[in-house]
Amino acid sequence: MSKPRVLISGASVAGPALAYWLVRAGCKVTVVERAPTLRTAGQGVDVRNTARDVIKRMGIFDRIRDKSSHEEGIEIVDSNGRCFARFGVDEKSGKGDSFTSDVEILRGELAGILFDVTKDDVSYIFGDMVESLEETDKEVGVNFTNGTPTMAFDLVVAADGIGSKIRGIAFGNGSSNVRSLNSNVSYFSIPLGDTDTMWSRARWVKGGRCIVLRPDNVGRTRAFLCLTAYDKSDERLVRLEKASKEGIPAQKLLVQELFHDADWEISRILKGMHESEDFYMQHITQVRLNRWSSGRVTVVGDAGYAPSPFTGMGTSIAFIGAYVLAGEISRQPNNIPAALESYERVLRPYVESIQKLPPGIPWIVNPQSTLGIRVLETVAWGAGVLSATGLATLFSKLAAYVPIGGDSFKLPDYEAFRQ
């Protein structure tokens, strides 16, 4: 029996994670990535809950933890930078289910680890992307954009993120439900400052704005500038959407305009933003598909079921999805369509539970008015006081309900992965 031939589009996290497990499942794997080299930029990502079991089974848990930011928790601060509520990392549970996970790593460093453990067994093609697909009953012919010869595969997997081109080719623009959460985030790093510690700090500003500074393990400070509105027709969101197509200089100028009147350390942050070389902007959405597979084409991670950063579970779902997809293929390597049906049946209920945000999220935690901010700050202060009096685990989980949520998920046992 010949090995199933699998093409994965995308070499960030979901793609290489899937490649690892597909090799274990007995597949011949190729990964195509449109970037000319491995992407080393990106903000911090968490690995939580069952996904921790996945990376332990991959043998990379300690490597990832060693590269973690070692963030101690998050502080909510006032306009003068004074902390009035703090929530520390809960390392006792072993699940990473506190506000800040004890396994927090820069996306680029995680991608590097995954590439390192797969490069000897997987064929990587950088600087190219899928142009078109020609599917028959038995295989998929893949044409590439930048000169890679046409190849045939038994399965094509979209692991190319929220804006997945493969998803558009296979399902059509009308088949996917990309749900906007009326929020936009700009990510970048700035030089380490005197006020920076190993604690993240967050500040709410009226107009649905939030400013976050986080430590990393490479001597920089990671900055997030988030703007949330009640409606996607909000003039600020419309302008941000337009700027997303105009290049980074235009994006930075607009972010400067929309945040210049904020308080706290905004002057330092905006100065660092203009000097940064790793700036990127993201419109926050959830990807929801009516079905995850079309013939011999399927999806994994954000390309198929992005839960949004407000869940804190995007990377974790990518690891779990990679494990389950490869596992189901290991059970039915000669019947790829049946394996894809099993993949969706096993995982979809869990994914949908993660995507189901509490009522009012993200608007409740990003108030538009000064009064709304005062109410939210009071709630945070009260939770912080109770946390400090010995109820840390309980209130950490209550506070973390917004970014985590979802049902529990037990990893299936696949015979191919036992050795």
Contacts in CASP RR format, 6 or more apart in sequence:
PFRMAT RR
TARGET T0000
AUTHOR 0000-0000-0000
METHOD contacts of the structure
MODEL  1
MSKPRVLISGASVAGPALAYWLVRAGCKVTVVERAPTLRTAGQGVDVRNT
ARDVIKRMGIFDRIRDKSSHEEGIEIVDSNGRCFARFGVDEKSGKGDSFT
SDVEILRGELAGILFDVTKDDVSYIFGDMVESLEETDKEVGVNFTNGTPT
MAFDLVVAADGIGSKIRGIAFGNGSSNVRSLNSNVSYFSIPLGDTDTMWS
RARWVKGGRCIVLRPDNVGRTRAFLCLTAYDKSDERLVRLEKASKEGIPA
QKLLVQELFHDADWEISRILKGMHESEDFYMQHITQVRLNRWSSGRVTVV
GDAGYAPSPFTGMGTSIAFIGAYVLAGEISRQPNNIPAALESYERVLRPY
VESIQKLPPGIPWIVNPQSTLGIRVLETVAWGAGVLSATGLATLFSKLAA
YVPIGGDSFKLPDYEAFRQ
1 333 0 8 1.000
1 334 0 8 1.000
3 26 0 8 1.000
3 27 0 8 1.000
3 28 0 8 1.000
4 26 0 8 1.000
4 27 0 8 1.000
4 28 0 8 1.000
4 154 0 8 1.000
4 155 0 8 1.000
4 329 0 8 1.000
4 333 0 8 1.000
4 336 0 8 1.000
5 27 0 8 1.000
5 28 0 8 1.000
5 30 0 8 1.000
5 139 0 8 1.000
5 152 0 8 1.000
5 153 0 8 1.000
5 154 0 8 1.000
5 155 0 8 1.000
6 22 0 8 1.000
6 27 0 8 1.000
6 28 0 8 1.000
6 29 0 8 1.000
6 30 0 8 1.000
6 153 0 8 1.000
6 154 0 8 1.000
6 155 0 8 1.000
6 156 0 8 1.000
6 157 0 8 1.000
6 329 0 8 1.000
7 30 0 8 1.000
7 31 0 8 1.000
7 32 0 8 1.000
7 130 0 8 1.000
7 140 0 8 1.000
7 142 0 8 1.000
7 151 0 8 1.000
7 153 0 8 1.000
7 155 0 8 1.000
7 156 0 8 1.000
7 157 0 8 1.000
8 15 0 8 1.000
8 18 0 8 1.000
8 19 0 8 1.000
8 22 0 8 1.000
8 29 0 8 1.000
8 30 0 8 1.000
8 31 0 8 1.000
8 32 0 8 1.000
8 157 0 8 1.000
8 159 0 8 1.000
9 31 0 8 1.000
9 32 0 8 1.000
9 33 0 8 1.000
9 129 0 8 1.000
9 130 0 8 1.000
9 156 0 8 1.000
9 157 0 8 1.000
9 158 0 8 1.000
9 159 0 8 1.000
9 160 0 8 1.000
9 164 0 8 1.000
9 165 0 8 1.000
9 166 0 8 1.000
10 31 0 8 1.000
10 32 0 8 1.000
10 33 0 8 1.000
10 34 0 8 1.000
10 159 0 8 1.000
10 160 0 8 1.000
10 161 0 8 1.000
11 31 0 8 1.000
11 32 0 8 1.000
11 33 0 8 1.000
11 35 0 8 1.000
11 38 0 8 1.000
11 39 0 8 1.000
11 111 0 8 1.000
11 115 0 8 1.000
11 124 0 8 1.000
11 126 0 8 1.000
12 39 0 8 1.000
12 107 0 8 1.000
12 111 0 8 1.000
12 159 0 8 1.000
12 161 0 8 1.000
13 45 0 8 1.000
13 107 0 8 1.000
13 110 0 8 1.000
13 111 0 8 1.000
13 114 0 8 1.000
13 315 0 8 1.000
13 318 0 8 1.000
13 319 0 8 1.000
14 159 0 8 1.000
14 161 0 8 1.000
14 300 0 8 1.000
14 301 0 8 1.000
14 302 0 8 1.000
14 303 0 8 1.000
14 318 0 8 1.000
14 319 0 8 1.000
14 321 0 8 1.000
14 322 0 8 1.000
15 31 0 8 1.000
15 114 0 8 1.000
15 157 0 8 1.000
15 159 0 8 1.000
15 300 0 8 1.000
15 318 0 8 1.000
15 322 0 8 1.000
16 31 0 8 1.000
16 111 0 8 1.000
16 114 0 8 1.000
16 115 0 8 1.000
16 118 0 8 1.000
16 122 0 8 1.000
17 54 0 8 1.000
17 58 0 8 1.000
17 114 0 8 1.000
17 318 0 8 1.000
17 319 0 8 1.000
17 322 0 8 1.000
17 323 0 8 1.000
18 157 0 8 1.000
18 159 0 8 1.000
18 300 0 8 1.000
18 321 0 8 1.000
18 322 0 8 1.000
18 325 0 8 1.000
18 326 0 8 1.000
19 29 0 8 1.000
19 31 0 8 1.000
19 118 0 8 1.000
19 121 0 8 1.000
19 122 0 8 1.000
20 58 0 8 1.000
20 114 0 8 1.000
20 117 0 8 1.000
20 118 0 8 1.000
20 322 0 8 1.000
21 322 0 8 1.000
21 323 0 8 1.000
21 325 0 8 1.000
21 326 0 8 1.000
21 327 0 8 1.000
21 417 0 8 1.000
22 29 0 8 1.000
22 326 0 8 1.000
22 329 0 8 1.000
23 29 0 8 1.000
23 118 0 8 1.000
23 121 0 8 1.000
23 122 0 8 1.000
24 326 0 8 1.000
24 330 0 8 1.000
24 416 0 8 1.000
24 417 0 8 1.000
25 326 0 8 1.000
25 327 0 8 1.000
25 329 0 8 1.000
25 330 0 8 1.000
25 333 0 8 1.000
25 414 0 8 1.000
25 416 0 8 1.000
25 417 0 8 1.000
26 330 0 8 1.000
26 333 0 8 1.000
26 416 0 8 1.000
27 326 0 8 1.000
27 329 0 8 1.000
27 333 0 8 1.000
29 121 0 8 1.000
29 122 0 8 1.000
29 123 0 8 1.000
30 122 0 8 1.000
30 123 0 8 1.000
30 124 0 8 1.000
30 125 0 8 1.000
30 151 0 8 1.000
30 153 0 8 1.000
31 118 0 8 1.000
31 122 0 8 1.000
31 123 0 8 1.000
31 124 0 8 1.000
31 125 0 8 1.000
32 124 0 8 1.000
32 125 0 8 1.000
32 128 0 8 1.000
32 129 0 8 1.000
32 130 0 8 1.000
32 144 0 8 1.000
32 148 0 8 1.000
33 39 0 8 1.000
33 124 0 8 1.000
33 125 0 8 1.000
33 126 0 8 1.000
33 127 0 8 1.000
33 128 0 8 1.000
33 129 0 8 1.000
34 127 0 8 1.000
34 128 0 8 1.000
34 129 0 8 1.000
34 160 0 8 1.000
35 126 0 8 1.000
35 127 0 8 1.000
36 126 0 8 1.000
36 127 0 8 1.000
37 126 0 8 1.000
38 108 0 8 1.000
38 111 0 8 1.000
38 112 0 8 1.000
38 115 0 8 1.000
38 126 0 8 1.000
39 107 0 8 1.000
39 108 0 8 1.000
39 111 0 8 1.000
40 108 0 8 1.000
40 109 0 8 1.000
40 111 0 8 1.000
40 112 0 8 1.000
41 107 0 8 1.000
41 108 0 8 1.000
41 278 0 8 1.000
41 280 0 8 1.000
42 106 0 8 1.000
42 107 0 8 1.000
42 108 0 8 1.000
42 187 0 8 1.000
42 278 0 8 1.000
42 280 0 8 1.000
43 106 0 8 1.000
43 107 0 8 1.000
43 187 0 8 1.000
43 214 0 8 1.000
43 222 0 8 1.000
43 224 0 8 1.000
44 69 0 8 1.000
44 104 0 8 1.000
44 105 0 8 1.000
44 106 0 8 1.000
44 107 0 8 1.000
44 214 0 8 1.000
44 216 0 8 1.000
44 222 0 8 1.000
45 104 0 8 1.000
45 105 0 8 1.000
45 106 0 8 1.000
45 107 0 8 1.000
45 110 0 8 1.000
45 314 0 8 1.000
45 315 0 8 1.000
46 96 0 8 1.000
46 100 0 8 1.000
46 101 0 8 1.000
46 103 0 8 1.000
46 104 0 8 1.000
46 312 0 8 1.000
46 313 0 8 1.000
46 315 0 8 1.000
46 316 0 8 1.000
47 55 0 8 1.000
47 64 0 8 1.000
47 96 0 8 1.000
47 101 0 8 1.000
47 103 0 8 1.000
47 105 0 8 1.000
47 315 0 8 1.000
47 316 0 8 1.000
47 319 0 8 1.000
48 95 0 8 1.000
48 96 0 8 1.000
48 97 0 8 1.000
48 101 0 8 1.000
48 103 0 8 1.000
48 312 0 8 1.000
48 313 0 8 1.000
48 316 0 8 1.000
48 404 0 8 1.000
49 95 0 8 1.000
49 96 0 8 1.000
49 97 0 8 1.000
49 313 0 8 1.000
49 316 0 8 1.000
49 404 0 8 1.000
49 408 0 8 1.000
49 409 0 8 1.000
50 316 0 8 1.000
50 320 0 8 1.000
50 408 0 8 1.000
50 409 0 8 1.000
50 410 0 8 1.000
50 411 0 8 1.000
51 315 0 8 1.000
51 316 0 8 1.000
51 317 0 8 1.000
51 319 0 8 1.000
51 320 0 8 1.000
52 61 0 8 1.000
52 94 0 8 1.000
52 95 0 8 1.000
52 96 0 8 1.000
52 103 0 8 1.000
53 411 0 8 1.000
54 319 0 8 1.000
54 320 0 8 1.000
54 322 0 8 1.000
54 323 0 8 1.000
54 411 0 8 1.000
55 61 0 8 1.000
55 64 0 8 1.000
55 319 0 8 1.000
57 323 0 8 1.000
57 417 0 8 1.000
58 117 0 8 1.000
59 117 0 8 1.000
60 113 0 8 1.000
60 114 0 8 1.000
60 117 0 8 1.000
61 103 0 8 1.000
63 113 0 8 1.000
64 103 0 8 1.000
64 105 0 8 1.000
64 110 0 8 1.000
64 113 0 8 1.000
65 102 0 8 1.000
65 103 0 8 1.000
67 105 0 8 1.000
67 106 0 8 1.000
67 109 0 8 1.000
67 110 0 8 1.000
67 113 0 8 1.000
67 217 0 8 1.000
68 102 0 8 1.000
68 103 0 8 1.000
68 104 0 8 1.000
68 105 0 8 1.000
68 217 0 8 1.000
69 104 0 8 1.000
69 105 0 8 1.000
69 106 0 8 1.000
69 198 0 8 1.000
69 214 0 8 1.000
69 215 0 8 1.000
69 216 0 8 1.000
69 217 0 8 1.000
70 198 0 8 1.000
70 215 0 8 1.000
70 217 0 8 1.000
71 89 0 8 1.000
71 100 0 8 1.000
71 104 0 8 1.000
71 198 0 8 1.000
71 199 0 8 1.000
71 200 0 8 1.000
71 214 0 8 1.000
71 215 0 8 1.000
72 88 0 8 1.000
72 89 0 8 1.000
72 100 0 8 1.000
72 197 0 8 1.000
72 198 0 8 1.000
72 199 0 8 1.000
73 86 0 8 1.000
73 87 0 8 1.000
73 88 0 8 1.000
73 89 0 8 1.000
73 98 0 8 1.000
73 99 0 8 1.000
73 100 0 8 1.000
73 199 0 8 1.000
73 200 0 8 1.000
74 86 0 8 1.000
74 87 0 8 1.000
74 88 0 8 1.000
74 99 0 8 1.000
74 100 0 8 1.000
74 199 0 8 1.000
74 200 0 8 1.000
74 201 0 8 1.000
74 202 0 8 1.000
75 83 0 8 1.000
75 85 0 8 1.000
75 86 0 8 1.000
75 199 0 8 1.000
75 200 0 8 1.000
75 201 0 8 1.000
75 202 0 8 1.000
76 83 0 8 1.000
76 84 0 8 1.000
76 85 0 8 1.000
76 86 0 8 1.000
76 201 0 8 1.000
76 202 0 8 1.000
76 203 0 8 1.000
76 377 0 8 1.000
76 380 0 8 1.000
76 381 0 8 1.000
77 83 0 8 1.000
77 84 0 8 1.000
77 201 0 8 1.000
77 202 0 8 1.000
77 203 0 8 1.000
77 264 0 8 1.000
78 84 0 8 1.000
78 203 0 8 1.000
78 264 0 8 1.000
78 377 0 8 1.000
79 203 0 8 1.000
79 263 0 8 1.000
79 264 0 8 1.000
80 264 0 8 1.000
81 195 0 8 1.000
81 201 0 8 1.000
81 203 0 8 1.000
81 264 0 8 1.000
81 265 0 8 1.000
83 201 0 8 1.000
84 377 0 8 1.000
84 380 0 8 1.000
84 381 0 8 1.000
85 377 0 8 1.000
85 380 0 8 1.000
85 381 0 8 1.000
85 382 0 8 1.000
85 383 0 8 1.000
85 384 0 8 1.000
85 385 0 8 1.000
86 199 0 8 1.000
86 384 0 8 1.000
86 387 0 8 1.000
86 388 0 8 1.000
87 98 0 8 1.000
87 99 0 8 1.000
87 100 0 8 1.000
87 383 0 8 1.000
87 384 0 8 1.000
87 387 0 8 1.000
87 392 0 8 1.000
87 395 0 8 1.000
87 396 0 8 1.000
87 399 0 8 1.000
88 98 0 8 1.000
88 99 0 8 1.000
88 100 0 8 1.000
88 387 0 8 1.000
88 392 0 8 1.000
88 396 0 8 1.000
89 96 0 8 1.000
89 98 0 8 1.000
89 100 0 8 1.000
89 101 0 8 1.000
89 102 0 8 1.000
90 96 0 8 1.000
90 97 0 8 1.000
90 98 0 8 1.000
90 102 0 8 1.000
90 392 0 8 1.000
90 393 0 8 1.000
90 396 0 8 1.000
90 397 0 8 1.000
91 102 0 8 1.000
92 393 0 8 1.000
93 393 0 8 1.000
94 102 0 8 1.000
96 102 0 8 1.000
96 103 0 8 1.000
97 396 0 8 1.000
97 397 0 8 1.000
97 400 0 8 1.000
97 404 0 8 1.000
98 396 0 8 1.000
98 397 0 8 1.000
98 400 0 8 1.000
99 396 0 8 1.000
99 399 0 8 1.000
99 400 0 8 1.000
99 403 0 8 1.000
100 200 0 8 1.000
106 216 0 8 1.000
106 217 0 8 1.000
106 218 0 8 1.000
107 315 0 8 1.000
109 217 0 8 1.000
110 315 0 8 1.000
115 124 0 8 1.000
125 144 0 8 1.000
125 148 0 8 1.000
127 146 0 8 1.000
128 144 0 8 1.000
128 145 0 8 1.000
128 146 0 8 1.000
128 147 0 8 1.000
128 148 0 8 1.000
129 144 0 8 1.000
129 145 0 8 1.000
129 146 0 8 1.000
129 165 0 8 1.000
130 142 0 8 1.000
130 143 0 8 1.000
130 144 0 8 1.000
130 145 0 8 1.000
130 156 0 8 1.000
130 165 0 8 1.000
130 166 0 8 1.000
130 169 0 8 1.000
131 143 0 8 1.000
131 144 0 8 1.000
131 145 0 8 1.000
132 142 0 8 1.000
132 143 0 8 1.000
132 169 0 8 1.000
133 140 0 8 1.000
133 141 0 8 1.000
133 142 0 8 1.000
133 143 0 8 1.000
133 156 0 8 1.000
133 166 0 8 1.000
133 169 0 8 1.000
133 170 0 8 1.000
133 297 0 8 1.000
134 140 0 8 1.000
134 141 0 8 1.000
134 142 0 8 1.000
134 143 0 8 1.000
135 141 0 8 1.000
135 295 0 8 1.000
135 296 0 8 1.000
135 297 0 8 1.000
138 154 0 8 1.000
139 152 0 8 1.000
139 153 0 8 1.000
139 154 0 8 1.000
139 296 0 8 1.000
140 152 0 8 1.000
140 153 0 8 1.000
140 154 0 8 1.000
140 155 0 8 1.000
140 156 0 8 1.000
140 296 0 8 1.000
140 297 0 8 1.000
141 150 0 8 1.000
141 151 0 8 1.000
141 152 0 8 1.000
141 153 0 8 1.000
142 150 0 8 1.000
142 151 0 8 1.000
142 152 0 8 1.000
142 153 0 8 1.000
142 156 0 8 1.000
143 150 0 8 1.000
144 150 0 8 1.000
153 296 0 8 1.000
154 296 0 8 1.000
154 336 0 8 1.000
155 296 0 8 1.000
155 297 0 8 1.000
155 298 0 8 1.000
155 329 0 8 1.000
155 336 0 8 1.000
155 340 0 8 1.000
156 166 0 8 1.000
156 170 0 8 1.000
156 296 0 8 1.000
156 297 0 8 1.000
156 298 0 8 1.000
157 166 0 8 1.000
157 297 0 8 1.000
157 298 0 8 1.000
157 299 0 8 1.000
157 300 0 8 1.000
157 325 0 8 1.000
158 164 0 8 1.000
158 165 0 8 1.000
158 166 0 8 1.000
158 167 0 8 1.000
158 170 0 8 1.000
158 297 0 8 1.000
158 298 0 8 1.000
158 299 0 8 1.000
158 300 0 8 1.000
158 303 0 8 1.000
158 304 0 8 1.000
159 299 0 8 1.000
159 300 0 8 1.000
159 301 0 8 1.000
159 303 0 8 1.000
159 318 0 8 1.000
160 166 0 8 1.000
160 167 0 8 1.000
160 303 0 8 1.000
161 301 0 8 1.000
161 302 0 8 1.000
161 303 0 8 1.000
161 306 0 8 1.000
162 178 0 8 1.000
162 285 0 8 1.000
162 287 0 8 1.000
162 302 0 8 1.000
162 303 0 8 1.000
162 306 0 8 1.000
163 303 0 8 1.000
164 299 0 8 1.000
164 302 0 8 1.000
164 303 0 8 1.000
164 304 0 8 1.000
166 297 0 8 1.000
166 299 0 8 1.000
166 303 0 8 1.000
167 176 0 8 1.000
167 287 0 8 1.000
167 289 0 8 1.000
167 299 0 8 1.000
167 303 0 8 1.000
167 304 0 8 1.000
168 176 0 8 1.000
169 297 0 8 1.000
170 294 0 8 1.000
170 297 0 8 1.000
171 289 0 8 1.000
171 291 0 8 1.000
171 294 0 8 1.000
175 289 0 8 1.000
175 290 0 8 1.000
175 291 0 8 1.000
176 287 0 8 1.000
176 288 0 8 1.000
176 289 0 8 1.000
176 290 0 8 1.000
176 304 0 8 1.000
177 287 0 8 1.000
177 288 0 8 1.000
177 289 0 8 1.000
177 290 0 8 1.000
178 285 0 8 1.000
178 286 0 8 1.000
178 287 0 8 1.000
178 288 0 8 1.000
179 285 0 8 1.000
179 286 0 8 1.000
179 287 0 8 1.000
179 288 0 8 1.000
180 232 0 8 1.000
180 283 0 8 1.000
180 284 0 8 1.000
180 285 0 8 1.000
181 228 0 8 1.000
181 284 0 8 1.000
181 285 0 8 1.000
181 286 0 8 1.000
181 308 0 8 1.000
181 310 0 8 1.000
181 362 0 8 1.000
182 228 0 8 1.000
182 229 0 8 1.000
182 230 0 8 1.000
182 231 0 8 1.000
182 232 0 8 1.000
182 234 0 8 1.000
182 237 0 8 1.000
182 284 0 8 1.000
182 362 0 8 1.000
182 363 0 8 1.000
183 226 0 8 1.000
183 227 0 8 1.000
183 228 0 8 1.000
183 229 0 8 1.000
183 283 0 8 1.000
183 284 0 8 1.000
183 310 0 8 1.000
183 362 0 8 1.000
183 366 0 8 1.000
184 226 0 8 1.000
184 227 0 8 1.000
184 228 0 8 1.000
184 237 0 8 1.000
184 240 0 8 1.000
184 241 0 8 1.000
184 281 0 8 1.000
184 282 0 8 1.000
184 283 0 8 1.000
184 284 0 8 1.000
185 224 0 8 1.000
185 225 0 8 1.000
185 226 0 8 1.000
185 227 0 8 1.000
185 281 0 8 1.000
185 282 0 8 1.000
185 284 0 8 1.000
185 309 0 8 1.000
186 224 0 8 1.000
186 225 0 8 1.000
186 226 0 8 1.000
186 251 0 8 1.000
186 255 0 8 1.000
186 273 0 8 1.000
186 279 0 8 1.000
186 280 0 8 1.000
186 281 0 8 1.000
186 282 0 8 1.000
187 222 0 8 1.000
187 223 0 8 1.000
187 224 0 8 1.000
187 278 0 8 1.000
187 279 0 8 1.000
187 280 0 8 1.000
187 281 0 8 1.000
187 282 0 8 1.000
188 222 0 8 1.000
188 223 0 8 1.000
188 272 0 8 1.000
188 273 0 8 1.000
188 276 0 8 1.000
188 278 0 8 1.000
188 279 0 8 1.000
188 280 0 8 1.000
189 216 0 8 1.000
189 220 0 8 1.000
189 221 0 8 1.000
189 222 0 8 1.000
189 223 0 8 1.000
189 276 0 8 1.000
189 278 0 8 1.000
190 220 0 8 1.000
190 221 0 8 1.000
190 223 0 8 1.000
190 268 0 8 1.000
190 269 0 8 1.000
190 271 0 8 1.000
190 272 0 8 1.000
190 273 0 8 1.000
190 275 0 8 1.000
190 276 0 8 1.000
191 220 0 8 1.000
191 221 0 8 1.000
191 272 0 8 1.000
192 219 0 8 1.000
192 220 0 8 1.000
192 221 0 8 1.000
193 221 0 8 1.000
193 268 0 8 1.000
195 265 0 8 1.000
196 213 0 8 1.000
196 215 0 8 1.000
196 221 0 8 1.000
197 215 0 8 1.000
198 215 0 8 1.000
199 215 0 8 1.000
200 212 0 8 1.000
200 213 0 8 1.000
200 214 0 8 1.000
200 215 0 8 1.000
201 212 0 8 1.000
201 213 0 8 1.000
202 210 0 8 1.000
202 211 0 8 1.000
202 212 0 8 1.000
202 213 0 8 1.000
203 210 0 8 1.000
203 211 0 8 1.000
203 212 0 8 1.000
203 262 0 8 1.000
203 263 0 8 1.000
203 264 0 8 1.000
204 210 0 8 1.000
204 366 0 8 1.000
204 367 0 8 1.000
204 373 0 8 1.000
204 376 0 8 1.000
204 377 0 8 1.000
205 211 0 8 1.000
205 259 0 8 1.000
205 262 0 8 1.000
205 263 0 8 1.000
205 264 0 8 1.000
205 373 0 8 1.000
206 367 0 8 1.000
206 368 0 8 1.000
206 369 0 8 1.000
206 370 0 8 1.000
206 373 0 8 1.000
207 227 0 8 1.000
207 367 0 8 1.000
207 368 0 8 1.000
207 369 0 8 1.000
208 227 0 8 1.000
208 228 0 8 1.000
208 229 0 8 1.000
208 366 0 8 1.000
208 367 0 8 1.000
208 368 0 8 1.000
209 225 0 8 1.000
209 226 0 8 1.000
209 227 0 8 1.000
209 228 0 8 1.000
209 258 0 8 1.000
209 259 0 8 1.000
209 262 0 8 1.000
209 366 0 8 1.000
210 224 0 8 1.000
210 225 0 8 1.000
210 226 0 8 1.000
210 228 0 8 1.000
210 366 0 8 1.000
211 223 0 8 1.000
211 224 0 8 1.000
211 225 0 8 1.000
211 226 0 8 1.000
211 259 0 8 1.000
211 262 0 8 1.000
211 264 0 8 1.000
211 265 0 8 1.000
211 266 0 8 1.000
211 269 0 8 1.000
212 223 0 8 1.000
212 224 0 8 1.000
212 226 0 8 1.000
213 221 0 8 1.000
213 222 0 8 1.000
213 223 0 8 1.000
213 224 0 8 1.000
213 265 0 8 1.000
213 269 0 8 1.000
214 221 0 8 1.000
214 222 0 8 1.000
214 223 0 8 1.000
214 224 0 8 1.000
215 221 0 8 1.000
215 222 0 8 1.000
216 222 0 8 1.000
223 269 0 8 1.000
223 272 0 8 1.000
223 273 0 8 1.000
225 255 0 8 1.000
225 259 0 8 1.000
225 269 0 8 1.000
225 273 0 8 1.000
226 366 0 8 1.000
227 236 0 8 1.000
227 237 0 8 1.000
227 240 0 8 1.000
227 258 0 8 1.000
227 259 0 8 1.000
228 362 0 8 1.000
228 363 0 8 1.000
228 366 0 8 1.000
229 236 0 8 1.000
229 237 0 8 1.000
229 368 0 8 1.000
230 363 0 8 1.000
230 368 0 8 1.000
232 238 0 8 1.000
236 258 0 8 1.000
237 283 0 8 1.000
239 254 0 8 1.000
240 251 0 8 1.000
240 254 0 8 1.000
240 258 0 8 1.000
240 281 0 8 1.000
240 283 0 8 1.000
241 283 0 8 1.000
243 250 0 8 1.000
243 251 0 8 1.000
243 254 0 8 1.000
243 281 0 8 1.000
244 251 0 8 1.000
244 281 0 8 1.000
244 283 0 8 1.000
248 279 0 8 1.000
248 280 0 8 1.000
251 279 0 8 1.000
251 281 0 8 1.000
252 273 0 8 1.000
252 274 0 8 1.000
252 279 0 8 1.000
255 270 0 8 1.000
255 273 0 8 1.000
255 281 0 8 1.000
256 270 0 8 1.000
256 273 0 8 1.000
256 274 0 8 1.000
259 266 0 8 1.000
259 269 0 8 1.000
259 270 0 8 1.000
260 266 0 8 1.000
260 270 0 8 1.000
273 279 0 8 1.000
282 309 0 8 1.000
284 308 0 8 1.000
284 309 0 8 1.000
284 310 0 8 1.000
284 362 0 8 1.000
285 306 0 8 1.000
285 308 0 8 1.000
286 306 0 8 1.000
286 307 0 8 1.000
286 308 0 8 1.000
286 355 0 8 1.000
287 302 0 8 1.000
287 303 0 8 1.000
287 304 0 8 1.000
287 305 0 8 1.000
287 306 0 8 1.000
288 305 0 8 1.000
288 355 0 8 1.000
289 299 0 8 1.000
289 304 0 8 1.000
289 305 0 8 1.000
291 344 0 8 1.000
292 298 0 8 1.000
292 299 0 8 1.000
292 304 0 8 1.000
292 305 0 8 1.000
292 340 0 8 1.000
292 343 0 8 1.000
292 344 0 8 1.000
292 348 0 8 1.000
293 299 0 8 1.000
293 337 0 8 1.000
293 340 0 8 1.000
293 341 0 8 1.000
293 343 0 8 1.000
293 344 0 8 1.000
295 337 0 8 1.000
295 340 0 8 1.000
296 336 0 8 1.000
296 337 0 8 1.000
298 325 0 8 1.000
298 340 0 8 1.000
298 343 0 8 1.000
299 305 0 8 1.000
300 318 0 8 1.000
300 321 0 8 1.000
300 322 0 8 1.000
300 325 0 8 1.000
301 314 0 8 1.000
301 317 0 8 1.000
301 318 0 8 1.000
301 321 0 8 1.000
301 322 0 8 1.000
302 314 0 8 1.000
302 318 0 8 1.000
305 317 0 8 1.000
305 351 0 8 1.000
305 355 0 8 1.000
306 314 0 8 1.000
307 313 0 8 1.000
307 314 0 8 1.000
307 317 0 8 1.000
307 351 0 8 1.000
307 354 0 8 1.000
307 355 0 8 1.000
308 355 0 8 1.000
308 357 0 8 1.000
310 357 0 8 1.000
310 361 0 8 1.000
310 362 0 8 1.000
310 402 0 8 1.000
310 403 0 8 1.000
311 354 0 8 1.000
311 355 0 8 1.000
311 357 0 8 1.000
311 403 0 8 1.000
311 404 0 8 1.000
311 405 0 8 1.000
312 403 0 8 1.000
312 404 0 8 1.000
313 354 0 8 1.000
313 403 0 8 1.000
313 404 0 8 1.000
313 405 0 8 1.000
313 406 0 8 1.000
317 351 0 8 1.000
317 354 0 8 1.000
320 347 0 8 1.000
320 350 0 8 1.000
320 409 0 8 1.000
320 411 0 8 1.000
321 343 0 8 1.000
321 347 0 8 1.000
323 411 0 8 1.000
323 417 0 8 1.000
324 343 0 8 1.000
324 346 0 8 1.000
324 347 0 8 1.000
324 411 0 8 1.000
324 412 0 8 1.000
325 340 0 8 1.000
325 343 0 8 1.000
325 347 0 8 1.000
327 412 0 8 1.000
327 414 0 8 1.000
327 416 0 8 1.000
327 417 0 8 1.000
328 339 0 8 1.000
328 340 0 8 1.000
328 342 0 8 1.000
328 343 0 8 1.000
328 346 0 8 1.000
329 336 0 8 1.000
329 339 0 8 1.000
329 343 0 8 1.000
330 414 0 8 1.000
330 415 0 8 1.000
330 416 0 8 1.000
330 417 0 8 1.000
331 339 0 8 1.000
331 342 0 8 1.000
331 414 0 8 1.000
331 415 0 8 1.000
331 416 0 8 1.000
332 338 0 8 1.000
332 339 0 8 1.000
332 342 0 8 1.000
333 339 0 8 1.000
346 412 0 8 1.000
349 407 0 8 1.000
350 406 0 8 1.000
350 407 0 8 1.000
350 409 0 8 1.000
353 405 0 8 1.000
353 406 0 8 1.000
353 407 0 8 1.000
354 405 0 8 1.000
354 406 0 8 1.000
356 406 0 8 1.000
357 402 0 8 1.000
358 401 0 8 1.000
358 402 0 8 1.000
358 405 0 8 1.000
361 402 0 8 1.000
364 376 0 8 1.000
365 376 0 8 1.000
365 402 0 8 1.000
367 373 0 8 1.000
367 375 0 8 1.000
367 376 0 8 1.000
383 395 0 8 1.000
383 398 0 8 1.000
383 399 0 8 1.000
384 395 0 8 1.000
386 395 0 8 1.000
387 395 0 8 1.000
387 396 0 8 1.000
387 399 0 8 1.000
END
